């Protein structure tokens, strides 16, 4: 049994030495890649990624929802304000206020993270949470 253990140890050591030699050879033959050495399709992919990033700037990708009770006698956080904004802070804030007998909905335009109309504290909060 001792002989089998010694042979297993010798075999494992030899495998480890061979693996280290193989890794060194692979590392020494690997050359650093430069931008000029990349295939043309990579350059095309970079152009497509840049175009997609430019398009994404105008998308309404900053979103925040604030739910609250607009009136003391109505619970359940049925009223809400949602901000939908792009990277420059242009977009809209939608607010729905629910009471016992009616619900009202408002839309306010947002330009550069501000609004010409007066905003409620909940609308301000929605814009603040949507801002990156």
C-alpha positions as CSV (number, residue, x, y, z in Angstrom):
1,X,0.0,0.0,0.0
2,X,2.9,2.3,0.8
3,X,4.4,1.7,-2.7
4,X,1.1,2.6,-4.4
5,X,1.0,5.9,-2.4
6,X,4.6,6.7,-3.4
7,X,3.9,6.0,-7.0
8,X,0.8,8.2,-7.0
9,X,2.8,11.0,-5.4
10,X,5.5,10.7,-8.0
11,X,2.9,10.7,-10.9
12,X,1.1,13.7,-9.5
13,X,4.4,15.6,-9.1
14,X,5.3,14.8,-12.7
15,X,1.9,16.0,-14.0
16,X,2.3,19.2,-12.0
17,X,5.7,19.9,-13.6
18,X,4.4,19.2,-17.1
19,X,1.4,21.5,-16.5
20,X,3.7,24.4,-15.3
21,X,5.9,23.9,-18.4
22,X,2.9,24.0,-20.7
23,X,1.6,27.2,-19.1
24,X,4.9,28.9,-19.5
25,X,5.1,28.0,-23.2
26,X,1.6,29.2,-23.8
27,X,2.3,32.5,-21.9
28,X,5.5,33.1,-23.8
29,X,4.0,32.6,-27.3
30,X,1.0,34.8,-26.6
31,X,1.5,38.3,-28.0
32,X,-0.4,41.3,-26.8
33,X,-3.2,42.3,-29.1
34,X,-3.2,45.8,-30.5
35,X,-6.1,47.7,-32.1
36,X,-4.5,47.4,-35.5
37,X,-4.3,43.6,-35.2
38,X,-8.0,43.2,-34.6
39,X,-10.1,41.9,-37.5
40,X,-12.3,44.4,-39.4
41,X,-15.5,43.1,-38.0
42,X,-14.4,44.2,-34.5
43,X,-14.1,47.7,-35.7
44,X,-17.6,47.5,-37.2
45,X,-18.9,46.2,-33.9
46,X,-17.4,49.1,-32.1
47,X,-19.1,51.5,-34.5
48,X,-22.4,49.7,-33.9
49,X,-22.0,49.9,-30.1
50,X,-21.2,53.6,-30.3
51,X,-24.3,54.2,-32.4
52,X,-26.4,52.3,-29.9
53,X,-25.0,54.3,-27.0
54,X,-25.9,57.5,-28.9
55,X,-29.5,56.3,-29.4
56,X,-29.8,55.3,-25.8
57,X,-29.2,58.8,-24.6
58,X,-32.6,59.9,-25.8
59,X,-34.5,56.8,-24.4
60,X,-36.6,57.1,-21.3
61,X,-34.5,54.8,-19.2
62,X,-34.6,56.6,-15.9
63,X,-37.7,55.6,-14.0
64,X,-38.9,56.0,-10.5
65,X,-42.3,55.4,-8.8
66,X,-43.5,57.0,-5.6
67,X,-46.7,55.6,-4.0
68,X,-48.4,57.5,-1.2
69,X,-51.7,58.3,0.4
70,X,-52.9,61.6,-1.0
71,X,-55.7,62.0,1.6
72,X,-55.7,61.0,5.3
73,X,-59.0,59.1,5.0
74,X,-57.9,56.9,2.1
75,X,-55.2,54.3,2.7
76,X,-53.4,51.6,0.7
77,X,-51.0,53.9,-1.1
78,X,-53.3,54.1,-4.1
79,X,-51.9,57.5,-5.3
80,X,-48.7,57.5,-7.3
81,X,-46.2,59.6,-9.2
82,X,-43.9,58.2,-11.8
83,X,-41.0,59.9,-13.5
84,X,-39.9,58.8,-17.0
85,X,-36.7,60.6,-18.0
86,X,-33.8,60.3,-20.4
87,X,-30.1,60.9,-19.7
88,X,-30.5,64.7,-20.0
89,X,-33.5,64.8,-17.6
90,X,-36.1,65.4,-20.3
91,X,-39.3,63.5,-20.1
92,X,-42.5,63.4,-18.1
93,X,-43.9,63.0,-14.6
94,X,-47.3,61.3,-14.4
95,X,-49.3,61.5,-11.2
96,X,-52.6,59.8,-10.3
97,X,-54.4,60.9,-7.1
98,X,-57.0,58.6,-5.8
99,X,-59.7,59.7,-3.5
100,X,-62.8,57.9,-2.1
101,X,-65.1,58.9,-5.0
102,X,-62.7,59.9,-7.8
103,X,-59.3,59.7,-9.3
104,X,-57.4,62.4,-11.1
105,X,-54.4,62.0,-13.4
106,X,-51.8,64.7,-14.3
107,X,-48.9,64.8,-16.7
108,X,-46.1,67.4,-16.4
109,X,-43.3,67.9,-18.9
110,X,-39.8,67.8,-17.5
111,X,-36.8,69.6,-19.2
112,X,-33.3,69.4,-17.7
113,X,-34.6,67.8,-14.5
114,X,-36.9,70.8,-13.8
115,X,-40.5,71.6,-14.6
116,X,-42.2,75.0,-15.4
117,X,-45.2,74.0,-13.4
118,X,-45.1,73.6,-9.7
119,X,-44.4,70.0,-8.6
120,X,-45.8,68.2,-5.6
121,X,-43.3,66.8,-3.0
122,X,-44.0,63.3,-4.4
123,X,-43.3,64.4,-7.9
124,X,-40.0,66.0,-6.8
125,X,-39.1,62.8,-5.0
126,X,-39.8,60.7,-8.1
127,X,-37.6,62.9,-10.2
128,X,-34.8,62.8,-7.5
129,X,-34.9,59.0,-7.4
130,X,-34.9,58.7,-11.2
131,X,-31.8,60.9,-11.5
132,X,-28.6,58.9,-11.9
